[in-house]
Amino acid sequence: MIDLLLTAEQEKKLSSYLGLAQKAGKIAAGDTPVIEALKKNKAKAVFVANDTAAGVINELYNNSSDAQYFRWNTKSELGRIVGKSPRGCLAVLDEGFYQAILKIIE
């Protein structure tokens, strides 16, 4: 898992792309939806909040696919970004959004 250390500008862009992906239906938000996406090999990237419980992180890894994992932000912030209550993890389900996000965080 990669710990993301981003500038304020990168944080803003990443949040915007994740919000757009949510609106396009290309985000799985929360433990159960993300684990289902991993099992079906649909997750391209998984963002795990810094305050996610160790048991949840282990469960994510146990259902791992080829998805790239990033540790970033808090559950409250991840939920806010996608317009939901606090979420411990988000999965990006679309290759195009995933590639755009990689360009932001490199």
N, CA, C and O atoms as a Tinker XYZ file with bonds, in Angstrom:
   424  protein
     1  N      0.847000   -1.167000    0.000000    73     2
     2  CA     0.000000    0.000000    0.000000    64     1     3
     3  C      0.893000    1.230000    0.000000    63     2     4     5
     4  O      1.863000    1.310000    0.753000    81     3
     5  N      0.557000    2.175000   -0.843000    73     3     6
     6  CA     1.335000    3.402000   -0.990000    64     5     7
     7  C      0.682000    4.504000   -0.158000    63     6     8     9
     8  O     -0.507000    4.778000   -0.322000    81     7
     9  N      1.442000    5.134000    0.726000    73     7    10
    10  CA     0.961000    6.297000    1.467000    64     9    11
    11  C      1.079000    7.517000    0.567000    63    10    12    13
    12  O      2.172000    7.863000    0.118000    81    11
    13  N     -0.043000    8.165000    0.306000    73    11    14
    14  CA    -0.027000    9.338000   -0.569000    64    13    15
    15  C      0.298000   10.594000    0.221000    63    14    16    17
    16  O     -0.353000   10.900000    1.220000    81    15
    17  N      1.298000   11.306000   -0.230000    73    15    18
    18  CA     1.657000   12.613000    0.303000    64    17    19
    19  C      1.503000   13.597000   -0.850000    63    18    20    21
    20  O      2.361000   13.678000   -1.729000    81    19
    21  N      0.411000   14.335000   -0.837000    73    19    22
    22  CA     0.057000   15.175000   -1.974000    64    21    23
    23  C      0.104000   16.649000   -1.612000    63    22    24    25
    24  O     -0.067000   17.033000   -0.455000    81    23
    25  N      0.340000   17.463000   -2.632000    73    23    26
    26  CA     0.231000   18.908000   -2.450000    64    25    27
    27  C     -1.255000   19.258000   -2.367000    63    26    28    29
    28  O     -2.113000   18.432000   -2.676000    81    27
    29  N     -1.545000   20.472000   -1.953000    73    27    30
    30  CA    -2.937000   20.926000   -1.869000    64    29    31
    31  C     -3.599000   20.864000   -3.244000    63    30    32    33
    32  O     -4.769000   20.497000   -3.358000    81    31
    33  N     -2.855000   21.219000   -4.278000    73    31    34
    34  CA    -3.393000   21.183000   -5.642000    64    33    35
    35  C     -3.701000   19.749000   -6.072000    63    34    36    37
    36  O     -4.749000   19.490000   -6.664000    81    35
    37  N     -2.792000   18.816000   -5.776000    73    35    38
    38  CA    -3.023000   17.409000   -6.109000    64    37    39
    39  C     -4.230000   16.856000   -5.351000    63    38    40    41
    40  O     -5.030000   16.107000   -5.911000    81    39
    41  N     -4.356000   17.227000   -4.079000    73    39    42
    42  CA    -5.494000   16.775000   -3.268000    64    41    43
    43  C     -6.806000   17.243000   -3.886000    63    42    44    45
    44  O     -7.769000   16.482000   -3.979000    81    43
    45  N     -6.831000   18.501000   -4.303000    73    43    46
    46  CA    -8.045000   19.063000   -4.898000    64    45    47
    47  C     -8.396000   18.338000   -6.198000    63    46    48    49
    48  O     -9.557000   17.995000   -6.423000    81    47
    49  N     -7.404000   18.106000   -7.046000    73    47    50
    50  CA    -7.646000   17.413000   -8.313000    64    49    51
    51  C     -8.096000   15.980000   -8.090000    63    50    52    53
    52  O     -9.033000   15.512000   -8.736000    81    51
    53  N     -7.430000   15.281000   -7.175000    73    51    54
    54  CA    -7.795000   13.899000   -6.887000    64    53    55
    55  C     -9.221000   13.830000   -6.354000    63    54    56    57
    56  O    -10.001000   12.974000   -6.772000    81    55
    57  N     -9.561000   14.717000   -5.441000    73    55    58
    58  CA   -10.919000   14.751000   -4.902000    64    57    59
    59  C    -11.936000   15.001000   -6.009000    63    58    60    61
    60  O    -12.998000   14.378000   -6.030000    81    59
    61  N    -11.616000   15.910000   -6.928000    73    59    62
    62  CA   -12.519000   16.207000   -8.044000    64    61    63
    63  C    -12.720000   14.990000   -8.937000    63    62    64    65
    64  O    -13.849000   14.678000   -9.314000    81    63
    65  N    -11.633000   14.301000   -9.277000    73    63    66
    66  CA   -11.745000   13.111000  -10.133000    64    65    67
    67  C    -12.538000   12.002000   -9.452000    63    66    68    69
    68  O    -13.337000   11.323000  -10.097000    81    67
    69  N    -12.322000   11.817000   -8.159000    73    67    70
    70  CA   -13.083000   10.793000   -7.441000    64    69    71
    71  C    -14.563000   11.164000   -7.392000    63    70    72    73
    72  O    -15.425000   10.295000   -7.521000    81    71
    73  N    -14.859000   12.440000   -7.208000    73    71    74
    74  CA   -16.246000   12.899000   -7.231000    64    73    75
    75  C    -16.899000   12.687000   -8.586000    63    74    76    77
    76  O    -18.050000   12.258000   -8.669000    81    75
    77  N    -16.157000   12.990000   -9.652000    73    75    78
    78  CA   -16.671000   12.758000  -11.014000    64    77    79
    79  C    -16.901000   11.273000  -11.271000    63    78    80    81
    80  O    -17.909000   10.886000  -11.862000    81    79
    81  N    -15.970000   10.455000  -10.829000    73    79    82
    82  CA   -16.110000    9.006000  -11.004000    64    81    83
    83  C    -17.337000    8.496000  -10.248000    63    82    84    85
    84  O    -18.043000    7.613000  -10.734000    81    83
    85  N    -17.590000    9.050000   -9.062000    73    83    86
    86  CA   -18.783000    8.668000   -8.300000    64    85    87
    87  C    -20.042000    9.021000   -9.079000    63    86    88    89
    88  O    -20.961000    8.208000   -9.186000    81    87
    89  N    -20.084000   10.227000   -9.620000    73    87    90
    90  CA   -21.258000   10.665000  -10.384000    64    89    91
    91  C    -21.465000    9.801000  -11.628000    63    90    92    93
    92  O    -22.595000    9.603000  -12.074000    81    91
    93  N    -20.363000    9.289000  -12.183000    73    91    94
    94  CA   -20.438000    8.432000  -13.375000    64    93    95
    95  C    -20.727000    6.974000  -13.017000    63    94    96    97
    96  O    -20.847000    6.128000  -13.903000    81    95
    97  N    -20.838000    6.681000  -11.723000    73    95    98
    98  CA   -21.105000    5.312000  -11.292000    64    97    99
    99  C    -19.893000    4.401000  -11.364000    63    98   100   101
   100  O    -20.036000    3.186000  -11.492000    81    99
   101  N    -18.713000    4.972000  -11.282000    73    99   102
   102  CA   -17.475000    4.208000  -11.416000    64   101   103
   103  C    -16.685000    4.110000  -10.116000    63   102   104   105
   104  O    -15.470000    3.909000  -10.133000    81   103
   105  N    -17.386000    4.255000   -8.982000    73   103   106
   106  CA   -16.764000    4.147000   -7.657000    64   105   107
   107  C    -17.562000    3.140000   -6.833000    63   106   108   109
   108  O    -18.793000    3.160000   -6.838000    81   107
   109  N    -16.861000    2.271000   -6.135000    73   107   110
   110  CA   -17.465000    1.452000   -5.095000    64   109   111
   111  C    -17.044000    2.097000   -3.784000    63   110   112   113
   112  O    -15.852000    2.295000   -3.548000    81   111
   113  N    -18.013000    2.430000   -2.919000    73   111   114
   114  CA   -17.719000    3.164000   -1.688000    64   113   115
   115  C    -18.141000    2.359000   -0.472000    63   114   116   117
   116  O    -19.309000    1.998000   -0.327000    81   115
   117  N    -17.179000    2.080000    0.402000    73   115   118
   118  CA   -17.455000    1.330000    1.610000    64   117   119
   119  C    -16.877000   -0.072000    1.552000    63   118   120   121
   120  O    -16.571000   -0.586000    0.476000    81   119
   121  N    -16.733000   -0.683000    2.711000    73   119   122
   122  CA   -16.060000   -1.979000    2.822000    64   121   123
   123  C    -16.692000   -3.056000    1.933000    63   122   124   125
   124  O    -16.008000   -3.658000    1.106000    81   123
   125  N    -17.984000   -3.295000    2.103000    73   123   126
   126  CA   -18.639000   -4.387000    1.383000    64   125   127
   127  C    -18.619000   -4.179000   -0.131000    63   126   128   129
   128  O    -18.247000   -5.106000   -0.851000    81   127
   129  N    -19.003000   -2.999000   -0.653000    73   127   130
   130  CA   -18.940000   -2.812000   -2.106000    64   129   131
   131  C    -17.519000   -2.932000   -2.681000    63   130   132   133
   132  O    -17.332000   -3.453000   -3.780000    81   131
   133  N    -16.529000   -2.448000   -1.933000    73   131   134
   134  CA   -15.145000   -2.537000   -2.414000    64   133   135
   135  C    -14.684000   -3.996000   -2.431000    63   134   136   137
   136  O    -14.033000   -4.430000   -3.382000    81   135
   137  N    -15.013000   -4.743000   -1.399000    73   135   138
   138  CA   -14.631000   -6.164000   -1.362000    64   137   139
   139  C    -15.294000   -6.921000   -2.512000    63   138   140   141
   140  O    -14.663000   -7.777000   -3.133000    81   139
   141  N    -16.556000   -6.613000   -2.800000    73   139   142
   142  CA   -17.246000   -7.252000   -3.935000    64   141   143
   143  C    -16.557000   -6.898000   -5.256000    63   142   144   145
   144  O    -16.391000   -7.756000   -6.123000    81   143
   145  N    -16.160000   -5.638000   -5.404000    73   143   146
   146  CA   -15.459000   -5.220000   -6.624000    64   145   147
   147  C    -14.119000   -5.942000   -6.753000    63   146   148   149
   148  O    -13.722000   -6.325000   -7.854000    81   147
   149  N    -13.424000   -6.128000   -5.637000    73   147   150
   150  CA   -12.148000   -6.851000   -5.663000    64   149   151
   151  C    -12.359000   -8.315000   -6.050000    63   150   152   153
   152  O    -11.600000   -8.867000   -6.846000    81   151
   153  N    -13.389000   -8.937000   -5.487000    73   151   154
   154  CA   -13.680000  -10.338000   -5.798000    64   153   155
   155  C    -13.992000  -10.531000   -7.276000    63   154   156   157
   156  O    -13.638000  -11.551000   -7.867000    81   155
   157  N    -14.662000   -9.538000   -7.869000    73   155   158
   158  CA   -15.039000   -9.612000   -9.287000    64   157   159
   159  C    -13.937000   -9.065000  -10.199000    63   158   160   161
   160  O    -14.102000   -9.004000  -11.417000    81   159
   161  N    -12.816000   -8.670000   -9.596000    73   159   162
   162  CA   -11.661000   -8.141000  -10.326000    64   161   163
   163  C    -12.016000   -6.873000  -11.116000    63   162   164   165
   164  O    -11.490000   -6.649000  -12.206000    81   163
   165  N    -12.908000   -6.051000  -10.561000    73   163   166
   166  CA   -13.328000   -4.814000  -11.221000    64   165   167
   167  C    -12.588000   -3.586000  -10.705000    63   166   168   169
   168  O    -12.567000   -2.550000  -11.369000    81   167
   169  N    -11.981000   -3.692000   -9.527000    73   167   170
   170  CA   -11.310000   -2.539000   -8.911000    64   169   171
   171  C     -9.953000   -2.301000   -9.569000    63   170   172   173
   172  O     -9.132000   -3.213000   -9.670000    81   171
   173  N     -9.729000   -1.074000  -10.012000    73   171   174
   174  CA    -8.431000   -0.681000  -10.589000    64   173   175
   175  C     -7.523000   -0.087000   -9.517000    63   174   176   177
   176  O     -6.312000   -0.311000   -9.522000    81   175
   177  N     -8.120000    0.675000   -8.597000    73   175   178
   178  CA    -7.384000    1.289000   -7.490000    64   177   179
   179  C     -8.278000    1.302000   -6.269000    63   178   180   181
   180  O     -9.495000    1.453000   -6.380000    81   179
   181  N     -7.673000    1.143000   -5.104000    73   179   182
   182  CA    -8.408000    1.191000   -3.847000    64   181   183
   183  C     -7.763000    2.247000   -2.960000    63   182   184   185
   184  O     -6.563000    2.198000   -2.687000    81   183
   185  N     -8.572000    3.200000   -2.516000    73   183   186
   186  CA    -8.120000    4.227000   -1.587000    64   185   187
   187  C     -8.617000    3.837000   -0.203000    63   186   188   189
   188  O     -9.819000    3.683000    0.011000    81   187
   189  N     -7.687000    3.679000    0.737000    73   187   190
   190  CA    -8.003000    3.255000    2.093000    64   189   191
   191  C     -7.713000    4.423000    3.037000    63   190   192   193
   192  O     -6.614000    4.978000    3.027000    81   191
   193  N     -8.695000    4.787000    3.843000    73   191   194
   194  CA    -8.529000    5.896000    4.780000    64   193   195
   195  C     -7.497000    5.545000    5.850000    63   194   196   197
   196  O     -7.349000    4.385000    6.236000    81   195
   197  N     -6.799000    6.558000    6.313000    73   195   198
   198  CA    -5.783000    6.361000    7.351000    64   197   199
   199  C     -6.362000    5.801000    8.641000    63   198   200   201
   200  O     -5.658000    5.129000    9.394000    81   199
   201  N     -7.641000    6.070000    8.905000    73   199   202
   202  CA    -8.260000    5.615000   10.145000    64   201   203
   203  C     -9.140000    4.370000    9.960000    63   202   204   205
   204  O    -10.019000    4.106000   10.780000    81   203
   205  N     -8.907000    3.615000    8.897000    73   203   206
   206  CA    -9.622000    2.363000    8.672000    64   205   207
   207  C     -9.057000    1.284000    9.594000    63   206   208   209
   208  O     -7.845000    1.196000    9.788000    81   207
   209  N     -9.934000    0.477000   10.151000    73   207   210
   210  CA    -9.532000   -0.588000   11.075000    64   209   211
   211  C     -8.646000   -1.618000   10.386000    63   210   212   213
   212  O     -8.818000   -1.918000    9.205000    81   211
   213  N     -7.701000   -2.150000   11.143000    73   211   214
   214  CA    -6.757000   -3.143000   10.612000    64   213   215
   215  C     -7.481000   -4.374000   10.081000    63   214   216   217
   216  O     -7.053000   -4.950000    9.081000    81   215
   217  N     -8.557000   -4.785000   10.721000    73   215   218
   218  CA    -9.312000   -5.950000   10.262000    64   217   219
   219  C     -9.902000   -5.748000    8.876000    63   218   220   221
   220  O     -9.931000   -6.672000    8.064000    81   219
   221  N    -10.374000   -4.534000    8.609000    73   219   222
   222  CA   -10.927000   -4.218000    7.291000    64   221   223
   223  C     -9.818000   -4.248000    6.245000    63   222   224   225
   224  O    -10.004000   -4.777000    5.150000    81   223
   225  N     -8.679000   -3.684000    6.583000    73   223   226
   226  CA    -7.551000   -3.677000    5.648000    64   225   227
   227  C     -7.128000   -5.107000    5.323000    63   226   228   229
   228  O     -6.859000   -5.427000    4.166000    81   227
   229  N     -7.069000   -5.966000    6.337000    73   227   230
   230  CA    -6.730000   -7.375000    6.092000    64   229   231
   231  C     -7.742000   -8.037000    5.181000    63   230   232   233
   232  O     -7.373000   -8.815000    4.301000    81   231
   233  N     -9.021000   -7.736000    5.384000    73   231   234
   234  CA   -10.064000   -8.316000    4.534000    64   233   235
   235  C     -9.932000   -7.826000    3.091000    63   234   236   237
   236  O    -10.153000   -8.592000    2.153000    81   235
   237  N     -9.574000   -6.562000    2.914000    73   235   238
   238  CA    -9.353000   -6.038000    1.566000    64   237   239
   239  C     -8.217000   -6.801000    0.885000    63   238   240   241
   240  O     -8.340000   -7.221000   -0.266000    81   239
   241  N     -7.123000   -6.974000    1.604000    73   239   242
   242  CA    -5.982000   -7.703000    1.045000    64   241   243
   243  C     -6.314000   -9.164000    0.763000    63   242   244   245
   244  O     -5.832000   -9.728000   -0.219000    81   243
   245  N     -7.131000   -9.782000    1.611000    73   243   246
   246  CA    -7.511000  -11.181000    1.410000    64   245   247
   247  C     -8.349000  -11.369000    0.145000    63   246   248   249
   248  O     -8.389000  -12.465000   -0.414000    81   247
   249  N     -9.008000  -10.319000   -0.301000    73   247   250
   250  CA    -9.824000  -10.370000   -1.512000    64   249   251
   251  C     -9.152000   -9.627000   -2.654000    63   250   252   253
   252  O     -9.812000   -9.215000   -3.608000    81   251
   253  N     -7.863000   -9.458000   -2.560000    73   251   254
   254  CA    -7.117000   -8.620000   -3.488000    64   253   255
   255  C     -7.123000   -9.154000   -4.912000    63   254   256   257
   256  O     -7.073000  -10.359000   -5.162000    81   255
   257  N     -7.185000   -8.221000   -5.808000    73   255   258
   258  CA    -7.035000   -8.514000   -7.235000    64   257   259
   259  C     -5.745000   -7.822000   -7.672000    63   258   260   261
   260  O     -4.790000   -7.745000   -6.899000    81   259
   261  N     -5.712000   -7.332000   -8.872000    73   259   262
   262  CA    -4.548000   -6.599000   -9.363000    64   261   263
   263  C     -4.631000   -5.106000   -9.034000    63   262   264   265
   264  O     -3.837000   -4.312000   -9.539000    81   263
   265  N     -5.576000   -4.732000   -8.200000    73   263   266
   266  CA    -5.781000   -3.319000   -7.872000    64   265   267
   267  C     -4.577000   -2.754000   -7.127000    63   266   268   269
   268  O     -3.904000   -3.452000   -6.370000    81   267
   269  N     -4.330000   -1.478000   -7.363000    73   267   270
   270  CA    -3.275000   -0.779000   -6.649000    64   269   271
   271  C     -3.901000   -0.114000   -5.418000    63   270   272   273
   272  O     -4.971000    0.488000   -5.511000    81   271
   273  N     -3.235000   -0.226000   -4.270000    73   271   274
   274  CA    -3.753000    0.296000   -3.014000    64   273   275
   275  C     -3.038000    1.585000   -2.632000    63   274   276   277
   276  O     -1.818000    1.704000   -2.744000    81   275
   277  N     -3.844000    2.552000   -2.172000    73   275   278
   278  CA    -3.317000    3.836000   -1.711000    64   277   279
   279  C     -3.913000    4.137000   -0.348000    63   278   280   281
   280  O     -5.117000    3.977000   -0.146000    81   279
   281  N     -3.083000    4.569000    0.586000    73   279   282
   282  CA    -3.569000    5.020000    1.887000    64   281   283
   283  C     -3.615000    6.540000    1.816000    63   282   284   285
   284  O     -2.612000    7.198000    1.539000    81   283
   285  N     -4.818000    7.088000    2.075000    73   283   286
   286  CA    -4.982000    8.529000    1.903000    64   285   287
   287  C     -6.201000    9.032000    2.663000    63   286   288   289
   288  O     -7.269000    8.424000    2.597000    81   287
   289  N     -6.053000   10.113000    3.367000    73   287   290
   290  CA    -7.127000   10.870000    3.972000    64   289   291
   291  C     -7.813000   10.123000    5.113000    63   290   292   293
   292  O     -7.282000    9.134000    5.617000    81   291
   293  N     -8.984000   10.591000    5.516000    73   291   294
   294  CA    -9.740000    9.978000    6.610000    64   293   295
   295  C    -11.056000    9.420000    6.076000    63   294   296   297
   296  O    -11.459000    9.717000    4.952000    81   295
   297  N    -11.713000    8.615000    6.892000    73   295   298
   298  CA   -13.010000    8.061000    6.491000    64   297   299
   299  C    -14.012000    9.188000    6.227000    63   298   300   301
   300  O    -14.784000    9.127000    5.271000    81   299
   301  N    -13.995000   10.199000    7.066000    73   299   302
   302  CA   -14.916000   11.330000    6.885000    64   301   303
   303  C    -14.683000   12.024000    5.548000    63   302   304   305
   304  O    -15.631000   12.345000    4.831000    81   303
   305  N    -13.415000   12.252000    5.220000    73   303   306
   306  CA   -13.090000   12.929000    3.959000    64   305   307
   307  C    -13.425000   12.062000    2.741000    63   306   308   309
   308  O    -13.963000   12.568000    1.756000    81   307
   309  N    -13.115000   10.770000    2.798000    73   307   310
   310  CA   -13.455000    9.897000    1.665000    64   309   311
   311  C    -14.959000    9.898000    1.431000    63   310   312   313
   312  O    -15.412000    9.958000    0.288000    81   311
   313  N    -15.732000    9.831000    2.507000    73   311   314
   314  CA   -17.187000    9.881000    2.366000    64   313   315
   315  C    -17.653000   11.203000    1.787000    63   314   316   317
   316  O    -18.508000   11.235000    0.902000    81   315
   317  N    -17.090000   12.297000    2.290000    73   315   318
   318  CA   -17.473000   13.628000    1.794000    64   317   319
   319  C    -17.184000   13.776000    0.309000    63   318   320   321
   320  O    -17.988000   14.341000   -0.433000    81   319
   321  N    -16.042000   13.271000   -0.123000    73   319   322
   322  CA   -15.633000   13.398000   -1.522000    64   321   323
   323  C    -16.648000   12.757000   -2.467000    63   322   324   325
   324  O    -16.903000   13.273000   -3.555000    81   323
   325  N    -17.226000   11.630000   -2.048000    73   323   326
   326  CA   -18.191000   10.933000   -2.907000    64   325   327
   327  C    -19.639000   11.195000   -2.490000    63   326   328   329
   328  O    -20.554000   10.517000   -2.956000    81   327
   329  N    -19.845000   12.190000   -1.601000    73   327   330
   330  CA   -21.195000   12.586000   -1.229000    64   329   331
   331  C    -21.925000   11.578000   -0.358000    63   330   332   333
   332  O    -23.141000   11.423000   -0.468000    81   331
   333  N    -21.188000   10.891000    0.507000    73   331   334
   334  CA   -21.783000    9.871000    1.368000    64   333   335
   335  C    -21.319000   10.056000    2.812000    63   334   336   337
   336  O    -20.521000   10.945000    3.110000    81   335
   337  N    -21.822000    9.219000    3.685000    73   335   338
   338  CA   -21.346000    9.208000    5.068000    64   337   339
   339  C    -19.912000    8.677000    5.077000    63   338   340   341
   340  O    -19.429000    8.217000    4.042000    81   339
   341  N    -19.220000    8.728000    6.217000    73   339   342
   342  CA   -17.828000    8.264000    6.253000    64   341   343
   343  C    -17.646000    6.861000    5.660000    63   342   344   345
   344  O    -18.431000    5.953000    5.933000    81   343
   345  N    -16.596000    6.701000    4.844000    73   343   346
   346  CA   -16.283000    5.435000    4.182000    64   345   347
   347  C    -14.820000    5.108000    4.430000    63   346   348   349
   348  O    -13.954000    5.970000    4.281000    81   347
   349  N    -14.540000    3.865000    4.809000    73   347   350
   350  CA   -13.165000    3.448000    5.073000    64   349   351
   351  C    -12.353000    3.219000    3.820000    63   350   352   353
   352  O    -11.123000    3.239000    3.857000    81   351
   353  N    -13.046000    2.998000    2.696000    73   351   354
   354  CA   -12.321000    2.747000    1.445000    64   353   355
   355  C    -13.201000    3.072000    0.245000    63   354   356   357
   356  O    -14.429000    3.060000    0.318000    81   355
   357  N    -12.527000    3.361000   -0.851000    73   355   358
   358  CA   -13.164000    3.610000   -2.142000    64   357   359
   359  C    -12.405000    2.819000   -3.194000    63   358   360   361
   360  O    -11.182000    2.702000   -3.126000    81   359
   361  N    -13.129000    2.276000   -4.170000    73   359   362
   362  CA   -12.473000    1.602000   -5.290000    64   361   363
   363  C    -12.854000    2.306000   -6.578000    63   362   364   365
   364  O    -14.026000    2.608000   -6.804000    81   363
   365  N    -11.873000    2.567000   -7.416000    73   363   366
   366  CA   -12.100000    3.126000   -8.747000    64   365   367
   367  C    -12.306000    1.941000   -9.686000    63   366   368   369
   368  O    -11.470000    1.039000   -9.746000    81   367
   369  N    -13.424000    1.944000  -10.421000    73   367   370
   370  CA   -13.802000    0.796000  -11.239000    64   369   371
   371  C    -13.553000    0.995000  -12.732000    63   370   372   373
   372  O    -13.791000    0.082000  -13.523000    81   371
   373  N    -13.086000    2.150000  -13.118000    73   371   374
   374  CA   -12.927000    2.482000  -14.539000    64   373   375
   375  C    -11.460000    2.752000  -14.869000    63   374   376   377
   376  O    -10.781000    3.500000  -14.166000    81   375
   377  N    -10.990000    2.144000  -15.928000    73   375   378
   378  CA    -9.587000    2.296000  -16.343000    64   377   379
   379  C     -9.251000    3.745000  -16.700000    63   378   380   381
   380  O     -8.163000    4.221000  -16.375000    81   379
   381  N    -10.157000    4.443000  -17.355000    73   379   382
   382  CA    -9.911000    5.841000  -17.738000    64   381   383
   383  C     -9.723000    6.740000  -16.525000    63   382   384   385
   384  O     -8.779000    7.528000  -16.477000    81   383
   385  N    -10.615000    6.629000  -15.547000    73   383   386
   386  CA   -10.468000    7.409000  -14.316000    64   385   387
   387  C     -9.193000    7.004000  -13.582000    63   386   388   389
   388  O     -8.484000    7.856000  -13.046000    81   387
   389  N     -8.904000    5.719000  -13.558000    73   387   390
   390  CA    -7.687000    5.233000  -12.898000    64   389   391
   391  C     -6.433000    5.852000  -13.521000    63   390   392   393
   392  O     -5.547000    6.311000  -12.800000    81   391
   393  N     -6.354000    5.868000  -14.844000    73   391   394
   394  CA    -5.203000    6.455000  -15.525000    64   393   395
   395  C     -5.084000    7.958000  -15.253000    63   394   396   397
   396  O     -3.985000    8.475000  -15.054000    81   395
   397  N     -6.223000    8.649000  -15.246000    73   395   398
   398  CA    -6.211000   10.087000  -14.950000    64   397   399
   399  C     -5.726000   10.338000  -13.516000    63   398   400   401
   400  O     -4.975000   11.282000  -13.269000    81   399
   401  N     -6.152000    9.501000  -12.584000    73   399   402
   402  CA    -5.734000    9.640000  -11.192000    64   401   403
   403  C     -4.233000    9.374000  -11.050000    63   402   404   405
   404  O     -3.547000   10.070000  -10.300000    81   403
   405  N     -3.735000    8.390000  -11.752000    73   403   406
   406  CA    -2.295000    8.094000  -11.693000    64   405   407
   407  C     -1.467000    9.302000  -12.142000    63   406   408   409
   408  O     -0.413000    9.583000  -11.570000    81   407
   409  N     -1.941000   10.007000  -13.157000    73   407   410
   410  CA    -1.226000   11.196000  -13.632000    64   409   411
   411  C     -1.197000   12.291000  -12.560000    63   410   412   413
   412  O     -0.220000   13.035000  -12.463000    81   411
   413  N     -2.239000   12.390000  -11.774000    73   411   414
   414  CA    -2.299000   13.401000  -10.713000    64   413   415
   415  C     -1.318000   13.084000   -9.599000    63   414   416   417
   416  O     -0.634000   13.977000   -9.099000    81   415
   417  N     -1.245000   11.825000   -9.208000    73   415   418
   418  CA    -0.468000   11.479000   -8.013000    64   417   419
   419  C      0.991000   11.142000   -8.290000    63   418   420   421
   420  O      1.755000   10.908000   -7.354000    81   419
   421  N      1.387000   11.114000   -9.540000    73   419   422
   422  CA     2.799000   10.822000   -9.864000    64   421   423
   423  C      3.682000   12.010000   -9.576000    63   422   424
   424  O      4.893000   11.945000   -9.788000    81   423
